[in-house]
Amino acid sequence: PGDRRTALSSSFHGTHVAGTIGADTNNGQGGSGVAWDVTVMPVRALGRGGAGSTFDINQGIRWAAGLENDTGTVPGRAADIMNLSLGGPGYSVAQEALINEVYEMGILFIASAGNEDNDILQYPASYDRAISVSATTITDRLAPYSSFGAMVDIAAPGGDTGKDLNGDGYGDGILSNNFLGLEPTTPDYEFFNGTSMAAPHVAGVAALMKAEYPDMTPAEFEAALEAGLLTVDLMEDGPTVRNDSFGYGRLDALKALQWAREMAGGGEPPAALSVMPNSLDLGSAETTSVVNVSGSGGGVVDSVSTSQPWLTASASDTDSNGLGTYLVEVDRAGLATGAYRGNVIFSGPGVQTRVNVNMAVGETVVDGYSATVYVVFVDTMTTRPIATFSVAPGTTYAINQEMLPADYALVFGTDLDNDQLICDGGEMCGGFQRLTDLRPFEVDSASLDLGTIPLVSPPTVRPADSLGESPGSAVQVFSREH
């Protein structure tokens, strides 16, 4: 089924993405997928209108990886490569841990960087173990909608349907499989644009690489990417120098296949660095932690930098190649109350790796609290956020959109760091009747009086714990396709 309530307005977004990866070839119809003999494992995590939560997406990832999940089933064979042409600004501890797990299993994780035309981090693309893909136009420029920033790893064609620079009478988008008309629908081909269209180009080429070099690991893919062996440099700043628009350059399928073929023949792996753990959460009290940096293929550390002035890192127990243990420290002096995120970057000749650092300043108090509170209606059958409203504490509010009669739970929370996730560290949480005992109620009248909802400070209790999500992860308020 389509993603809207009538097929006429549906995008068939997943069909379009899958067609870019693996549309049938040499059949005299439409176009050719990047990887013409690939097997596509379609996993739908979002429902009508794109509705869904981080929990739903995580369940899809777990199933595709052959990990325990809520269906109680696993595929006959786990996926080699995952493409997620979706995302949003909500960071999830549980999702990052899951992507780290599938990375260690040898599964390459590729995601679209976002269509926000800014450098605000989008997830899952911005997790350290994900390959974040920005979008280019027909002239190899950054697409006008494409997100950019410090976490972009690679660029690939995403198109721009607003222009026709090749004069063929069509907007310069990405042509792929689609459907047309009301149900029952008929097959069609449509031009779309977006980082959703860019990511499957990378996933398809990765599948070709895996066919040439079946033992390819995500670490080897990353190392080859950072060494400039899979891309064309679009900034004339050197093939191994990344930038915030194109990462390490625009995907080059021929170069990527040549590298994979060389590796399959016993070539030496490129230099690489890795750090464990790759994410630290110091909360509101801890000031120090340690990470261990290791290298392969001759990878060394010759410089360490940080993305924030409150964050420092120094060698603790390292060898002559800069590999070993580093002390990571945060300084909260002079910082306002709230949640903070930064990176420590370890660099060497042609290689780089980073660790994400999260911390909070101050303890939020309930008395006299004046920040905006977000009220989230959650469908108790699907555990999906259905509607979100912002209100001032202690006030009444009106539902300003149609709500179908159904059983809902209510979760409340603040979003001090404005990352569109409620109930992060230092933020407030509440629920009806209590956060630890969410009681369903039916929306079937013009007025509801839910009484006083107490707000508590996590991480003592997180609303996701009561909604089926992994403990320690926040509730994502918004979700959208890229």
Disulfide bonds with the S-S distance in Angstrom:
Cys423-Cys429 2.05
